[in-house]
Amino acid sequence: MSQNLELSRDAKTIFVVRSVRGFASGFGSLLLGTTLKSLSISSLHVGLVLGADVAGNVVTSLAVAKWSDKLGLRRSYSVFFVVLAISGLVLAFTNSLLMFIVVALTGTLSTDMMDNGPFASLEQSMLGRDLNGNQRISGFGIFNAFAALAASFGALATGLPHLLRLSFTSLPPNQRFFLVIVPLALTSAIIVTSLSSQLEAPANVEGKTVRTGLGRSEPTVRKLSALFAADAFGGGFIVQSFITYWFEVKFHTTIGTLGVAFFAIGLLQSVSFIIATFFAKRFGLLRTMVFSHLPSNVLLIFIAFAPNLPIALGLLFAVSLLSKMDVPTRQAYVMALVNPTERTAAAGYTNTARSVFRPFGPILAGASQSVFLGLPFLIAGTIKGAYDLVLWNWFRNVELPEETLSSVASTHPALDRKSNVQITSHKEM
């Protein structure tokens, strides 16, 4: 493969669409919370909506893993955007708890700026097929950087209605601004129809029908899913709402200060996605995943004992810069580790595992605070650190064919690097 990053038209299209979706996620995730509060929906019913969102993400991600290769990745991608547009339209006008739950169950409603739902599984699978080797590493880095930046600006844009009301008092209620999502989603649905058929799973190879779904890689995907579930469970102890609460209680931090801080965190995460690609090319995907993530979890534990606001924010910024370096490398690692025909299923199942167990973290975090206010940071850092160590122990001797080829190519320049390498096997664990 060429050392220069030459992305296909398909990859660039996915980056653009992911950026649009990122803005919509950042905008909608914050708007949802304020809308539920403005409608005086009880905390129990808010929990039902958020629980339905988790259930929707799980069900639709499993559906993607099982059927989207047969139905067509591009068609599935476009349909989900149409459903997202309908969801935005419904959310803008409904006052019904039932309708909020129905929309959440579609799997298109994002309650987080960076999601692991059906869209993410489809995007990872298509990029996994389109890109190879170092190109895939860089591609996933750019993909996540664009998403984080767009989500940060989307979150920042939720403050515009309040500012506009200072001059235009006749503006509609905040809930109506869900309508912003509608044209973004419909435009994306149209754009993705231009993606090429090369992103689809091959129907047959050398006259033989290709089996989609998990096959030979199933044991590996099961292990990865268990590990990713543990990591997501640990991350659930320190969701954004808890961090905000902790800063307010411990340091009496204003919401304005926290808003700027979280915007800065989004920018740092974008930078970390790009930095990760350089480390991954030099040291390998697994080493970059583990040895960037592990120090961040040590720093996460230190936050619990931060004596003042500047040190706490400094530690949080450092964690944000390091902890997200494993996101593009993790996605590229999964795509490189499994057979090409299994990539959609692998993305779907590993993303589902992250979605299922993460919600339990906030519940336990609330309970643990009665013992020590910063205990969730300590628990999260410990669980996520253990994940890093087990991941390294289980997979450090597993060879990725593309990394082996890259190593050979670096010492043999005459090697045809533009060959489209297809992984058909990997060293069994």
ZIQUI-V893312 format. One record per run of one state. SS is the DSSP state (helix for helix, strand for strand, loop for the rest). FROM is the first residue (numbers start at 1). LEN is the number of residues. Records with the same first field share a line. If there is no record, write none. Layout:
BEGIN
SS=FROM-LEN + FROM-LEN
END
This chain:
BEGIN
loop=1-8 + 39-4 + 72-1 + 94-3 + 106-12 + 131-2 + 158-2 + 166-8 + 195-2 + 200-4 + 206-2 + 210-8 + 239-1 + 252-3 + 284-1 + 304-5 + 324-1 + 338-2 + 369-6 + 396-5 + 412-18
helix=9-30 + 43-29 + 73-21 + 97-9 + 118-13 + 133-25 + 160-6 + 174-21 + 197-3 + 218-21 + 240-12 + 255-29 + 285-19 + 309-15 + 325-13 + 340-29 + 375-21 + 401-11
strand=204-2 + 208-2
END
